[in-house]
Amino acid sequence: MFATQQIEAYRRTQKVSMSGREIEASVLTQAALKLLACQDRWGTEGHENRLNEALRFNQLIWSIFQTELAKPENPLPKNIKEDLLSLSAFIDKRIFEIMAFPESDKLTILININLNIAAGLRGADKD
């Protein structure tokens, strides 16, 4: 039990000390890992629930990004905001497509996008 408390204390400290970009990268990575777990365990018991949870989590993240990108005070250059909003529209469309017609292979693009954006955010933090 003591180890569990230490791990939880570390997680809380890590969250407090993380930058906004690190948090975004971490959340995108979590979403990608949830989707990857669905892909890896496709067809096993409970995969529909895992898939639904992973897709909703991914959708929530990208909805938050859309809201932040649409704010007039968002400091990103206009072309980057527009590109990210277009990407988020694609992601929304893919999520709804997977919900309507689930196929394991359709998750790959979402996983890759999340991981690539997360890597970019982590790289941008090092500048």
DSSP file (Angstrom, degrees, kcal/mol; ACC not computed):
  #  RESIDUE AA STRUCTURE BP1 BP2  ACC     N-H-->O    O-->H-N    N-H-->O    O-->H-N    TCO  KAPPA ALPHA  PHI   PSI    X-CA   Y-CA   Z-CA
    1    1 A M     >        0   0    0      0, 0.0     4,-2.0     0, 0.0     5,-0.2   0.000 360.0 360.0 360.0 -36.6    0.0    0.0    0.0
    2    2 A F  H  >  +     0   0    0      1,-0.2     4,-2.2     2,-0.2     5,-0.2   0.898 360.0  52.2 -60.9 -40.8    2.9    2.4    0.7
    3    3 A A  H  > S+     0   0    0      1,-0.2     4,-2.5     2,-0.2    -1,-0.2   0.894 107.3  52.8 -62.6 -40.2    4.2    2.0   -2.8
    4    4 A T  H  > S+     0   0    0      1,-0.2     4,-2.3     2,-0.2    -1,-0.2   0.903 109.0  49.2 -61.6 -42.0    0.8    2.8   -4.2
    5    5 A Q  H  X S+     0   0    0     -4,-2.0     4,-2.3     2,-0.2    -1,-0.2   0.893 110.8  50.5 -65.1 -39.3    0.7    6.0   -2.1
    6    6 A Q  H  X S+     0   0    0     -4,-2.2     4,-2.4     2,-0.2    -2,-0.2   0.915 110.5  49.0 -64.4 -42.9    4.2    7.0   -3.4
    7    7 A I  H  X S+     0   0    0     -4,-2.5     4,-2.5     2,-0.2    -2,-0.2   0.923 112.1  48.3 -62.8 -44.3    3.2    6.4   -7.0
    8    8 A E  H  X S+     0   0    0     -4,-2.3     4,-2.3     1,-0.2    -1,-0.2   0.897 110.6  51.1 -64.6 -39.9    0.0    8.5   -6.5
    9    9 A A  H  X S+     0   0    0     -4,-2.3     4,-2.3     2,-0.2    -1,-0.2   0.902 110.1  50.5 -62.9 -40.9    2.0   11.3   -4.8
   10   10 A Y  H  X S+     0   0    0     -4,-2.4     4,-3.0     2,-0.2    -2,-0.2   0.923 109.4  50.7 -61.8 -45.1    4.5   11.2   -7.8
   11   11 A R  H  X S+     0   0    0     -4,-2.5     4,-2.4     2,-0.2    -2,-0.2   0.910 110.6  48.7 -60.7 -42.8    1.6   11.5  -10.3
   12   12 A R  H  X S+     0   0    0     -4,-2.3     4,-1.9     2,-0.2    -1,-0.2   0.925 113.8  46.4 -63.3 -43.8    0.1   14.5   -8.5
   13   13 A T  H  X S+     0   0    0     -4,-2.3     4,-2.1     1,-0.2    -2,-0.2   0.908 111.2  52.2 -64.4 -42.1    3.5   16.2   -8.3
   14   14 A Q  H  X S+     0   0    0     -4,-3.0     4,-1.0     1,-0.2    -2,-0.2   0.914 108.8  50.4 -61.4 -43.0    4.2   15.4  -12.0
   15   15 A K  H  < S+     0   0    0     -4,-2.4     3,-0.4     1,-0.2    -1,-0.2   0.894 111.0  48.9 -62.5 -40.2    0.8   17.0  -13.0
   16   16 A V  H  < S+     0   0    0     -4,-1.9    -1,-0.2     1,-0.2    -2,-0.2   0.873 115.3  43.5 -67.5 -37.4    1.5   20.1  -11.0
   17   17 A S  H  < S+     0   0    0     -4,-2.1    -1,-0.2    -5,-0.1    -2,-0.2   0.507  91.3 104.3 -90.3  -4.4    5.0   20.6  -12.5
   18   18 A M     <  -     0   0    0     -4,-1.0     2,-0.1    -3,-0.4    -3,-0.0  -0.522  68.8-126.0 -79.6 143.7    4.1   19.8  -16.1
   19   19 A S     >  -     0   0    0     -2,-0.2     4,-2.4     1,-0.1     5,-0.2  -0.320  30.9-101.7 -76.4 168.8    3.8   22.6  -18.7
   20   20 A G  H  > S+     0   0    0      1,-0.2     4,-2.5     2,-0.2     5,-0.2   0.902 124.7  49.3 -58.3 -42.1    0.6   23.0  -20.8
   21   21 A R  H  > S+     0   0    0      2,-0.2     4,-2.7     1,-0.2    -1,-0.2   0.881 109.3  51.8 -67.0 -37.6    2.3   21.3  -23.8
   22   22 A E  H  > S+     0   0    0      2,-0.2     4,-2.5     1,-0.2    -2,-0.2   0.903 110.7  48.7 -64.4 -40.0    3.5   18.4  -21.6
   23   23 A I  H  X S+     0   0    0     -4,-2.4     4,-2.6     2,-0.2     5,-0.2   0.937 112.2  48.1 -64.5 -46.2    0.0   17.9  -20.4
   24   24 A E  H  X S+     0   0    0     -4,-2.5     4,-2.5     1,-0.2     5,-0.2   0.926 113.3  48.1 -59.7 -44.9   -1.4   18.0  -23.9
   25   25 A A  H  X S+     0   0    0     -4,-2.7     4,-2.2     1,-0.2    -1,-0.2   0.904 112.0  50.0 -62.0 -41.6    1.2   15.6  -25.1
   26   26 A S  H  X S+     0   0    0     -4,-2.5     4,-2.4     2,-0.2    -2,-0.2   0.910 111.7  47.1 -64.1 -43.3    0.5   13.3  -22.2
   27   27 A V  H  X S+     0   0    0     -4,-2.6     4,-2.4     2,-0.2    -2,-0.2   0.906 112.0  50.1 -67.6 -41.7   -3.2   13.3  -22.8
   28   28 A L  H  X S+     0   0    0     -4,-2.5     4,-2.4    -5,-0.2    -1,-0.2   0.895 111.3  49.7 -62.7 -38.9   -2.8   12.6  -26.5
   29   29 A T  H  X S+     0   0    0     -4,-2.2     4,-2.6    -5,-0.2    -2,-0.2   0.914 109.2  51.6 -65.8 -42.5   -0.4    9.7  -25.7
   30   30 A Q  H  X S+     0   0    0     -4,-2.4     4,-2.2     2,-0.2    -2,-0.2   0.926 110.5  48.8 -58.4 -44.8   -3.0    8.3  -23.2
   31   31 A A  H  X S+     0   0    0     -4,-2.4     4,-2.3     1,-0.2    -2,-0.2   0.917 110.9  50.0 -62.2 -43.5   -5.6    8.5  -25.9
   32   32 A A  H  X S+     0   0    0     -4,-2.4     4,-2.7     1,-0.2    -1,-0.2   0.906 110.4  50.0 -61.6 -41.5   -3.4    6.8  -28.4
   33   33 A L  H  X S+     0   0    0     -4,-2.6     4,-2.3     2,-0.2    -1,-0.2   0.869 109.0  51.8 -67.0 -36.3   -2.6    4.0  -26.0
   34   34 A K  H  X S+     0   0    0     -4,-2.2     4,-1.7     2,-0.2    -1,-0.2   0.924 112.7  45.6 -63.7 -43.2   -6.3    3.4  -25.2
   35   35 A L  H  X S+     0   0    0     -4,-2.3     4,-2.3     2,-0.2    -2,-0.2   0.901 112.0  51.4 -66.1 -40.7   -6.9    3.1  -29.0
   36   36 A L  H  X S+     0   0    0     -4,-2.7     4,-2.9     1,-0.2    -1,-0.2   0.885 106.9  53.8 -63.5 -39.2   -3.9    0.9  -29.4
   37   37 A A  H  X S+     0   0    0     -4,-2.3     4,-1.8     2,-0.2    -1,-0.2   0.885 108.1  50.8 -62.2 -38.1   -5.2   -1.4  -26.6
   38   38 A C  H  < S+     0   0    0     -4,-1.7    -2,-0.2     2,-0.2    -1,-0.2   0.932 111.6  47.3 -63.2 -44.8   -8.5   -1.6  -28.4
   39   39 A Q  H >< S+     0   0    0     -4,-2.3     3,-1.1     1,-0.2    -2,-0.2   0.921 113.0  48.2 -62.3 -44.8   -6.7   -2.6  -31.6
   40   40 A D  H 3< S+     0   0    0     -4,-2.9    -1,-0.2     1,-0.2    -2,-0.2   0.806 119.6  38.2 -67.2 -29.6   -4.6   -5.2  -29.8
   41   41 A R  T >< S+     0   0    0     -4,-1.8     3,-2.0    -5,-0.2    -1,-0.2   0.081  82.9 150.5-110.8  23.5   -7.5   -6.7  -28.0
   42   42 A W  T <   +     0   0    0     -3,-1.1     3,-0.1     1,-0.3    -3,-0.1  -0.297  68.8  17.3 -58.1 133.5  -10.0   -6.5  -30.9
   43   43 A G  T 3  S+     0   0    0      1,-0.3    -1,-0.3    -5,-0.0     2,-0.1   0.359  97.8 119.0  86.6  -6.7  -12.6   -9.2  -30.8
   44   44 A T  S X  S-     0   0    0     -3,-2.0     3,-2.0     1,-0.2    -1,-0.3  -0.441  80.4 -69.1 -86.8 167.2  -12.0  -10.1  -27.2
   45   45 A E  T 3  S+     0   0    0      1,-0.3    -1,-0.2    -2,-0.1     0, 0.0  -0.294 121.1  13.8 -57.1 131.2  -14.6   -9.9  -24.5
   46   46 A G  T 3> S+     0   0    0     -3,-0.1     4,-2.2     3,-0.0    -1,-0.3   0.500  82.7 128.8  84.2   5.1  -15.5   -6.3  -23.7
   47   47 A H  H <>  +     0   0    0     -3,-2.0     4,-2.7     1,-0.2     5,-0.2   0.838  68.7  57.9 -65.7 -29.8  -13.8   -4.8  -26.7
   48   48 A E  H  > S+     0   0    0     -4,-0.2     4,-2.5     2,-0.2    -1,-0.2   0.919 108.8  45.4 -64.4 -41.6  -17.0   -2.8  -27.7
   49   49 A N  H  > S+     0   0    0     -3,-0.2     4,-2.5     2,-0.2    -2,-0.2   0.914 113.7  49.0 -66.9 -42.9  -16.9   -1.1  -24.3
   50   50 A R  H  X S+     0   0    0     -4,-2.2     4,-2.7     2,-0.2    -2,-0.2   0.915 112.5  49.0 -61.3 -42.8  -13.2   -0.4  -24.5
   51   51 A L  H  X S+     0   0    0     -4,-2.7     4,-2.9     2,-0.2     5,-0.3   0.935 111.2  48.6 -63.0 -47.2  -13.6    1.0  -28.0
   52   52 A N  H  X S+     0   0    0     -4,-2.5     4,-2.3     1,-0.2    -1,-0.2   0.918 113.7  47.0 -59.4 -44.8  -16.5    3.2  -27.0
   53   53 A E  H  X S+     0   0    0     -4,-2.5     4,-2.3     2,-0.2    -2,-0.2   0.920 113.7  47.6 -63.7 -44.9  -14.5    4.5  -24.0
   54   54 A A  H  X S+     0   0    0     -4,-2.7     4,-2.4     2,-0.2    -2,-0.2   0.904 113.1  47.8 -65.6 -42.0  -11.4    5.1  -26.1
   55   55 A L  H  X S+     0   0    0     -4,-2.9     4,-2.6     2,-0.2    -1,-0.2   0.909 112.8  48.1 -66.7 -40.9  -13.2    6.9  -28.9
   56   56 A R  H  X S+     0   0    0     -4,-2.3     4,-2.4    -5,-0.3    -2,-0.2   0.889 111.6  50.4 -66.5 -38.3  -15.2    9.1  -26.5
   57   57 A F  H  X S+     0   0    0     -4,-2.3     4,-2.2     2,-0.2    -2,-0.2   0.934 112.6  46.4 -63.1 -46.2  -11.9   10.0  -24.6
   58   58 A N  H  X S+     0   0    0     -4,-2.4     4,-2.3     1,-0.2    -2,-0.2   0.911 112.3  50.7 -61.9 -42.7  -10.2   10.9  -27.9
   59   59 A Q  H  X S+     0   0    0     -4,-2.6     4,-2.2     1,-0.2    -1,-0.2   0.896 108.4  52.3 -63.6 -40.3  -13.3   12.9  -29.0
   60   60 A L  H  X S+     0   0    0     -4,-2.4     4,-2.2     2,-0.2    -1,-0.2   0.929 109.1  49.9 -61.3 -46.1  -13.3   14.8  -25.7
   61   61 A I  H  X S+     0   0    0     -4,-2.2     4,-2.2     1,-0.2    -2,-0.2   0.945 113.3  44.8 -58.3 -49.8   -9.6   15.7  -26.1
   62   62 A W  H  X S+     0   0    0     -4,-2.3     4,-2.4     1,-0.2    -1,-0.2   0.812 109.6  56.1 -69.8 -28.8  -10.0   17.0  -29.6
   63   63 A S  H  X S+     0   0    0     -4,-2.2     4,-2.2     2,-0.2    -1,-0.2   0.893 107.9  49.1 -66.0 -39.2  -13.2   18.9  -28.6
   64   64 A I  H  X S+     0   0    0     -4,-2.2     4,-2.5     2,-0.2    -2,-0.2   0.921 110.7  50.3 -64.8 -43.7  -11.2   20.7  -26.0
   65   65 A F  H  X S+     0   0    0     -4,-2.2     4,-3.0     1,-0.2     5,-0.2   0.923 109.1  52.1 -59.0 -44.2   -8.5   21.5  -28.6
   66   66 A Q  H  X S+     0   0    0     -4,-2.4     4,-1.7     1,-0.2    -1,-0.2   0.918 110.0  48.6 -58.8 -44.3  -11.2   22.8  -30.9
   67   67 A T  H  X S+     0   0    0     -4,-2.2     4,-0.6     1,-0.2    -1,-0.2   0.925 114.1  45.5 -61.8 -45.5  -12.6   25.1  -28.2
   68   68 A E  H >< S+     0   0    0     -4,-2.5     3,-0.7     1,-0.2    -2,-0.2   0.890 112.1  51.2 -66.6 -39.4   -9.1   26.4  -27.3
   69   69 A L  H 3< S+     0   0    0     -4,-3.0    -1,-0.2     1,-0.2    -2,-0.2   0.807 106.5  55.3 -68.3 -29.0   -8.1   26.9  -31.0
   70   70 A A  H 3< S+     0   0    0     -4,-1.7    -1,-0.2    -5,-0.2    -2,-0.2   0.615  82.2 107.1 -80.6 -12.7  -11.3   28.9  -31.7
   71   71 A K  S X< S-     0   0    0     -3,-0.7     3,-1.8    -4,-0.6    -3,-0.0  -0.473  71.7-136.1 -69.4 134.2  -10.6   31.4  -28.9
   72   72 A P  T 3  S+     0   0    0      0, 0.0    -1,-0.1     0, 0.0    -4,-0.0   0.811 103.6  56.9 -59.7 -30.1   -9.6   34.8  -30.2
   73   73 A E  T 3  S+     0   0    0      2,-0.0    -2,-0.1    -5,-0.0    -4,-0.1   0.449  73.7 124.6 -84.0   1.3   -6.8   35.1  -27.6
   74   74 A N    <   -     0   0    0     -3,-1.8     7,-0.1     1,-0.2    -5,-0.0  -0.462  56.2-147.6 -61.9 126.3   -5.2   31.8  -28.7
   75   75 A P        +     0   0    0      0, 0.0    -1,-0.2     0, 0.0     3,-0.1   0.548  59.6 111.3 -79.8  -6.7   -1.6   32.7  -29.5
   76   76 A L  S    S-     0   0    0      1,-0.1     5,-0.0     2,-0.1    -2,-0.0  -0.326  80.6 -95.4 -66.6 148.7   -1.0   30.3  -32.3
   77   77 A P     >  -     0   0    0      0, 0.0     4,-2.3     0, 0.0     3,-0.5  -0.312  35.7-113.4 -60.5 148.7   -0.5   31.7  -35.8
   78   78 A K  H  > S+     0   0    0      1,-0.2     4,-2.6     2,-0.2     5,-0.2   0.868 114.2  52.7 -54.4 -44.0   -3.8   31.7  -37.9
   79   79 A N  H  > S+     0   0    0      1,-0.2     4,-2.2     2,-0.2    -1,-0.2   0.865 109.8  48.6 -65.3 -35.1   -2.5   29.1  -40.4
   80   80 A I  H  > S+     0   0    0     -3,-0.5     4,-2.7     2,-0.2     5,-0.2   0.917 111.4  49.9 -69.6 -42.6   -1.6   26.6  -37.7
   81   81 A K  H  X S+     0   0    0     -4,-2.3     4,-2.6     1,-0.2    -2,-0.2   0.932 111.8  48.5 -59.9 -44.5   -4.9   27.0  -35.9
   82   82 A E  H  X S+     0   0    0     -4,-2.6     4,-2.3    -5,-0.2    -1,-0.2   0.910 111.8  49.1 -62.8 -42.0   -6.7   26.4  -39.2
   83   83 A D  H  X S+     0   0    0     -4,-2.2     4,-2.4     2,-0.2    -1,-0.2   0.916 112.8  47.1 -63.8 -42.9   -4.7   23.3  -40.0
   84   84 A L  H  X S+     0   0    0     -4,-2.7     4,-2.5     2,-0.2    -2,-0.2   0.875 111.3  51.2 -67.9 -36.5   -5.3   21.9  -36.5
   85   85 A L  H  X S+     0   0    0     -4,-2.6     4,-1.9    -5,-0.2    -1,-0.2   0.897 110.6  49.1 -66.4 -39.3   -9.0   22.7  -36.8
   86   86 A S  H  X S+     0   0    0     -4,-2.3     4,-2.0     2,-0.2    -2,-0.2   0.916 111.7  49.6 -63.5 -42.4   -9.1   20.9  -40.1
   87   87 A L  H  X S+     0   0    0     -4,-2.4     4,-2.4     1,-0.2    -2,-0.2   0.910 109.4  51.2 -62.1 -42.2   -7.3   17.9  -38.6
   88   88 A S  H  X S+     0   0    0     -4,-2.5     4,-2.5     1,-0.2    -1,-0.2   0.854 107.3  53.4 -66.2 -33.1   -9.7   17.9  -35.7
   89   89 A A  H  X S+     0   0    0     -4,-1.9     4,-2.3     2,-0.2    -1,-0.2   0.904 109.1  49.4 -65.7 -40.1  -12.7   17.8  -38.1
   90   90 A F  H  X S+     0   0    0     -4,-2.0     4,-2.6     2,-0.2    -2,-0.2   0.920 110.6  50.4 -61.5 -43.5  -11.1   14.8  -39.8
   91   91 A I  H  X S+     0   0    0     -4,-2.4     4,-2.7     2,-0.2    -2,-0.2   0.919 109.4  50.5 -62.8 -44.5  -10.7   13.1  -36.4
   92   92 A D  H  X S+     0   0    0     -4,-2.5     4,-2.4     1,-0.2     5,-0.2   0.941 111.4  48.8 -56.2 -48.1  -14.3   13.8  -35.6
   93   93 A K  H  X S+     0   0    0     -4,-2.3     4,-2.1     1,-0.2    -2,-0.2   0.907 112.0  48.2 -60.4 -43.2  -15.4   12.3  -38.9
   94   94 A R  H  X S+     0   0    0     -4,-2.6     4,-2.6     2,-0.2    -1,-0.2   0.900 109.6  52.8 -66.2 -40.6  -13.2    9.2  -38.4
   95   95 A I  H  X S+     0   0    0     -4,-2.7     4,-2.5     1,-0.2    -2,-0.2   0.939 111.1  46.0 -60.1 -46.9  -14.5    8.7  -34.9
   96   96 A F  H  X S+     0   0    0     -4,-2.4     4,-2.1     1,-0.2    -1,-0.2   0.874 111.7  52.7 -64.6 -35.9  -18.1    8.7  -36.1
   97   97 A E  H  X S+     0   0    0     -4,-2.1     4,-3.0    -5,-0.2    -1,-0.2   0.911 110.5  47.1 -64.0 -42.4  -17.2    6.4  -38.9
   98   98 A I  H  < S+     0   0    0     -4,-2.6    -2,-0.2     2,-0.2    -1,-0.2   0.893 110.5  52.6 -67.5 -39.0  -15.6    3.9  -36.5
   99   99 A M  H  < S+     0   0    0     -4,-2.5    -1,-0.2    -5,-0.2    -2,-0.2   0.900 117.0  39.0 -62.3 -38.9  -18.6    4.1  -34.2
  100  100 A A  H  < S+     0   0    0     -4,-2.1    -2,-0.2     1,-0.2    -1,-0.2   0.884 135.5  18.3 -77.9 -39.7  -21.0    3.4  -37.1
  101  101 A F  S  < S-     0   0    0     -4,-3.0    -1,-0.2    -5,-0.2    -2,-0.2  -0.683  83.9-155.3-134.9  78.0  -18.7    0.8  -38.8
  102  102 A P        +     0   0    0      0, 0.0     2,-0.3     0, 0.0    -4,-0.1  -0.329  23.8 159.3 -64.3 128.5  -16.1   -0.5  -36.3
  103  103 A E    >   -     0   0    0     -2,-0.1     3,-0.9     1,-0.1     4,-0.4  -0.972  40.8-134.7-146.3 136.0  -12.9   -1.9  -37.8
  104  104 A S  G >  S+     0   0    0     -2,-0.3     3,-1.6     1,-0.2     4,-0.4   0.875 102.9  58.2 -57.0 -42.7   -9.6   -2.3  -36.1
  105  105 A D  G >  S+     0   0    0      1,-0.3     3,-1.1     2,-0.2     4,-0.4   0.766  92.9  68.3 -63.9 -25.9   -7.6   -0.9  -38.9
  106  106 A K  G <> S+     0   0    0     -3,-0.9     4,-0.6     1,-0.2     3,-0.3   0.692  90.5  64.2 -67.9 -17.4   -9.5    2.4  -38.8
  107  107 A L  H <> S+     0   0    0     -3,-1.6     4,-2.5    -4,-0.4     3,-0.3   0.746  82.1  79.4 -76.3 -23.2   -7.9    3.2  -35.5
  108  108 A T  H <> S+     0   0    0     -3,-1.1     4,-2.8    -4,-0.4     5,-0.2   0.885  90.4  50.1 -56.2 -44.9   -4.4    3.3  -36.9
  109  109 A I  H  > S+     0   0    0     -4,-0.4     4,-2.4    -3,-0.3    -1,-0.2   0.891 111.7  48.7 -64.2 -38.5   -4.7    6.9  -38.3
  110  110 A L  H  X S+     0   0    0     -4,-0.6     4,-2.4    -3,-0.3    -1,-0.2   0.916 112.3  48.9 -65.9 -42.2   -6.1    8.2  -35.0
  111  111 A I  H  X S+     0   0    0     -4,-2.5     4,-2.5     1,-0.2    -2,-0.2   0.941 113.4  46.8 -60.2 -48.6   -3.3    6.5  -33.0
  112  112 A N  H  X S+     0   0    0     -4,-2.8     4,-2.6    -5,-0.2     5,-0.2   0.901 111.6  50.0 -64.0 -42.5   -0.6    7.9  -35.4
  113  113 A I  H  X S+     0   0    0     -4,-2.4     4,-2.7    -5,-0.2     5,-0.3   0.953 112.5  47.4 -61.1 -49.5   -2.1   11.5  -35.4
  114  114 A N  H  X S+     0   0    0     -4,-2.4     4,-2.4     1,-0.2    -2,-0.2   0.924 114.6  45.9 -58.7 -45.7   -2.2   11.5  -31.6
  115  115 A L  H  X S+     0   0    0     -4,-2.5     4,-2.3    -5,-0.2    -1,-0.2   0.883 114.0  48.4 -67.3 -37.9    1.4   10.2  -31.2
  116  116 A N  H  X S+     0   0    0     -4,-2.6     4,-2.1     2,-0.2    -2,-0.2   0.906 113.2  46.3 -69.7 -41.5    2.8   12.5  -33.8
  117  117 A I  H  X S+     0   0    0     -4,-2.7     4,-2.5    -5,-0.2    -2,-0.2   0.917 112.9  51.3 -65.6 -41.9    1.1   15.6  -32.4
  118  118 A A  H  X S+     0   0    0     -4,-2.4     4,-2.4    -5,-0.3    -2,-0.2   0.918 109.9  49.5 -60.2 -43.9    2.3   14.5  -28.9
  119  119 A A  H  X S+     0   0    0     -4,-2.3     4,-2.4     1,-0.2    -1,-0.2   0.902 110.7  50.5 -62.7 -40.6    5.8   14.1  -30.2
  120  120 A G  H  X S+     0   0    0     -4,-2.1     4,-2.4     2,-0.2    -2,-0.2   0.897 109.7  50.0 -63.7 -40.8    5.7   17.6  -31.7
  121  121 A L  H  X S+     0   0    0     -4,-2.5     4,-1.5     2,-0.2    -2,-0.2   0.902 111.8  48.0 -64.6 -40.8    4.4   19.1  -28.5
  122  122 A R  H  X S+     0   0    0     -4,-2.4     4,-0.6     1,-0.2    -2,-0.2   0.896 112.8  48.6 -66.8 -38.8    7.2   17.5  -26.5
  123  123 A G  H >< S+     0   0    0     -4,-2.4     3,-0.7     1,-0.2     4,-0.4   0.873 108.9  53.1 -67.6 -37.5    9.8   18.7  -29.1
  124  124 A A  H >< S+     0   0    0     -4,-2.4     3,-1.0     1,-0.2    -1,-0.2   0.808 102.2  60.0 -67.3 -29.8    8.4   22.2  -29.0
  125  125 A D  H 3< S+     0   0    0     -4,-1.5    -1,-0.2     1,-0.2    -2,-0.2   0.741  97.5  60.1 -69.4 -22.2    8.8   22.2  -25.2
  126  126 A K  T <<        0   0    0     -3,-0.7    -1,-0.2    -4,-0.6    -2,-0.2   0.606 360.0 360.0 -83.4 -11.0   12.5   21.7  -25.6
  127  127 A D    <         0   0    0     -3,-1.0    -1,-0.2    -4,-0.4    -2,-0.1   0.490 360.0 360.0 -71.1 360.0   13.0   24.9  -27.6
